[in-house]
């Protein structure tokens, strides 16, 4: 869950247990109840506005903050108190993409010993192809004289022709284009 918004603040355990039973009556699973209680355990529940600020000032990801705020609102309902919460704008924190540098891509390709995998990676990098587009490439899609490859459309998209490197052309000449997930068929 990350770091606690505050440490040392403890709510009376019996109140949290009663809240757990209250949630159980509303059909929540035990694992969900345990998680909700873990959120509340370190918050100042005597002052719900302070608890809300603790959540907002925490270093939790937005999705976690939203979950904690919903839990706090449920706790307020359990205590028969009013609490207005705003939805935190989620930035989809869990989707952090790693983009390798061109040097890293070259190193990956040069250290790949499978001809099939090397061609697949090079097609993806040089032409910006998806895995499904790569798997549709056949030897007849290459024009070895012009150093191009024809990529047939996927899901109704038009086909496109890409200029590719001489290195990829030389590798393509050696490969039979029977794509395999298990073993390489060269």
C-alpha positions as CSV (number, residue, x, y, z in Angstrom):
1,X,0.0,0.0,0.0
2,X,3.0,2.3,0.1
3,X,3.8,4.5,3.1
4,X,1.2,5.4,5.7
5,X,-0.2,8.9,5.5
6,X,0.6,9.3,9.2
7,X,2.0,6.9,11.6
8,X,1.1,6.7,15.2
9,X,-2.6,7.6,14.8
10,X,-4.6,4.7,15.9
11,X,-8.4,4.4,15.9
12,X,-10.0,2.4,18.6
13,X,-10.0,-1.2,17.3
14,X,-13.6,-1.9,18.4
15,X,-14.9,0.9,16.1
16,X,-13.1,-0.6,13.1
17,X,-14.4,-4.1,14.0
18,X,-17.9,-2.7,14.1
19,X,-17.3,-1.0,10.8
20,X,-16.1,-4.4,9.4
21,X,-19.4,-6.0,10.5
22,X,-21.3,-3.2,9.0
23,X,-19.5,-3.8,5.7
24,X,-20.1,-7.5,6.0
25,X,-23.9,-6.9,6.3
26,X,-23.7,-5.0,3.0
27,X,-22.2,-8.0,1.2
28,X,-18.5,-7.1,1.1
29,X,-16.0,-10.0,1.1
30,X,-13.7,-10.5,4.0
31,X,-10.6,-9.7,2.0
32,X,-12.1,-6.4,0.9
33,X,-13.1,-5.6,4.5
34,X,-9.6,-6.3,5.7
35,X,-8.2,-4.0,3.1
36,X,-10.6,-1.2,3.9
37,X,-9.7,-1.5,7.6
38,X,-6.0,-1.4,6.8
39,X,-6.6,2.0,5.1
40,X,-8.5,3.4,8.0
41,X,-6.2,2.1,10.8
42,X,-3.7,4.9,10.5
43,X,-6.1,7.8,9.8
44,X,-7.4,10.4,12.2
45,X,-11.0,9.2,12.2
46,X,-12.1,11.6,14.9
47,X,-12.0,14.3,12.3
48,X,-13.0,13.0,8.9
49,X,-11.8,16.1,7.0
50,X,-8.4,15.7,8.5
51,X,-8.5,12.0,7.5
52,X,-9.4,13.1,3.9
53,X,-6.4,15.5,3.9
54,X,-4.1,12.7,5.1
55,X,-5.2,10.6,2.2
56,X,-4.8,13.4,-0.3
57,X,-1.3,14.3,1.0
58,X,-0.1,10.7,1.0
59,X,2.3,9.4,-1.6
60,X,-0.2,6.7,-2.8
61,X,-1.0,6.4,-6.4
62,X,-4.2,8.1,-7.5
63,X,-6.1,4.8,-7.8
64,X,-5.2,3.9,-4.2
65,X,-6.3,7.4,-3.0
66,X,-9.7,7.0,-4.7
67,X,-10.1,3.6,-3.0
68,X,-9.2,5.1,0.4
69,X,-11.5,8.0,-0.1
70,X,-14.4,5.7,-1.0
71,X,-13.6,3.7,2.1
72,X,-13.5,6.9,4.2
73,X,-16.9,7.9,2.8
74,X,-18.3,4.5,3.7
75,X,-16.9,4.9,7.2
76,X,-18.6,8.3,7.5
77,X,-21.9,6.7,6.4
78,X,-21.3,4.0,9.1
79,X,-20.8,6.8,11.7
80,X,-23.9,8.7,10.3
81,X,-21.8,11.7,9.3
82,X,-21.6,13.7,6.1
83,X,-18.4,13.7,4.1
84,X,-18.0,15.1,0.6
85,X,-15.2,13.6,-1.4
86,X,-13.9,14.5,-4.9
87,X,-12.7,11.8,-7.2
88,X,-8.9,12.0,-7.6
89,X,-7.9,12.3,-11.3
90,X,-6.3,9.0,-12.0
91,X,-3.2,9.2,-14.2
92,X,-3.0,5.4,-14.6
93,X,0.2,5.3,-12.5
94,X,0.6,1.5,-12.9
95,X,1.1,1.9,-16.6
96,X,4.7,3.2,-16.7
97,X,6.2,2.4,-20.1
98,X,9.9,1.8,-20.5
99,X,11.3,2.9,-23.8
100,X,14.8,1.5,-24.6
101,X,17.3,3.8,-26.3
102,X,18.3,3.0,-30.0
103,X,21.6,1.6,-28.6
104,X,19.8,-0.8,-26.3
105,X,17.6,-2.0,-29.2
106,X,20.7,-2.6,-31.4
107,X,22.3,-4.6,-28.5
108,X,19.1,-6.7,-28.1
109,X,19.0,-7.5,-31.8
110,X,22.7,-8.3,-32.0
111,X,22.5,-10.6,-28.9
112,X,19.5,-12.4,-30.2
113,X,20.5,-15.8,-31.7
114,X,17.2,-16.9,-33.0
115,X,16.8,-15.8,-36.6
116,X,13.0,-15.8,-36.3
117,X,13.1,-13.5,-33.2
118,X,15.7,-11.3,-34.7
119,X,13.6,-10.7,-37.8
120,X,10.4,-10.2,-35.7
121,X,12.1,-7.6,-33.5
122,X,13.7,-5.8,-36.5
123,X,10.4,-5.7,-38.3
124,X,8.7,-4.3,-35.2
125,X,11.4,-1.7,-34.7
126,X,12.0,-0.6,-38.3
127,X,8.4,-0.6,-39.4
128,X,6.6,0.0,-36.1
129,X,4.6,-3.2,-36.5
130,X,2.5,-4.9,-33.9
131,X,3.1,-8.6,-33.0
132,X,0.0,-9.6,-35.1
133,X,1.3,-7.6,-38.1
134,X,4.7,-9.3,-37.8
135,X,3.2,-12.7,-37.7
136,X,1.3,-12.1,-41.0
137,X,4.5,-11.3,-42.9
138,X,5.5,-13.9,-45.5
139,X,8.5,-14.2,-47.7
140,X,6.5,-13.0,-50.7
141,X,5.8,-9.7,-48.9
142,X,9.5,-8.7,-49.3
143,X,10.8,-7.0,-52.4
144,X,14.4,-7.9,-52.2
145,X,15.4,-5.6,-55.1
146,X,13.7,-2.5,-53.7
147,X,14.5,-3.4,-50.0
148,X,10.9,-3.1,-49.0
149,X,8.3,-5.1,-47.1
150,X,4.5,-5.1,-47.7
151,X,2.5,-5.1,-44.5
152,X,-1.0,-6.4,-45.0
153,X,-3.7,-4.6,-43.1
154,X,-4.9,-6.0,-39.8
155,X,-8.5,-5.6,-38.7
156,X,-9.6,-3.8,-41.9
157,X,-6.6,-1.4,-42.1
158,X,-4.9,-0.7,-45.4
159,X,-1.7,-2.4,-46.3
160,X,1.5,-0.4,-46.3
161,X,5.0,-0.7,-47.9
162,X,8.0,0.1,-45.7
163,X,11.7,0.5,-46.7
164,X,13.8,-1.7,-44.5
165,X,17.5,-2.1,-43.8
166,X,19.8,-4.2,-45.9
167,X,20.6,-6.2,-42.8
168,X,16.9,-7.2,-42.4
169,X,16.7,-8.0,-46.1
170,X,19.7,-10.4,-45.9
171,X,18.1,-12.1,-42.8
172,X,14.7,-12.4,-44.5
173,X,16.4,-14.2,-47.5
174,X,17.5,-16.9,-45.1
175,X,14.2,-17.4,-43.2
176,X,11.3,-19.5,-44.5
177,X,8.6,-17.5,-42.7
178,X,6.9,-20.3,-40.9
179,X,6.4,-18.4,-37.7
180,X,6.5,-20.6,-34.6
181,X,5.9,-19.8,-30.9
182,X,7.6,-22.9,-29.6
183,X,10.7,-23.6,-31.7
184,X,12.4,-22.0,-34.5
185,X,11.8,-23.5,-37.9
186,X,14.5,-22.2,-40.2
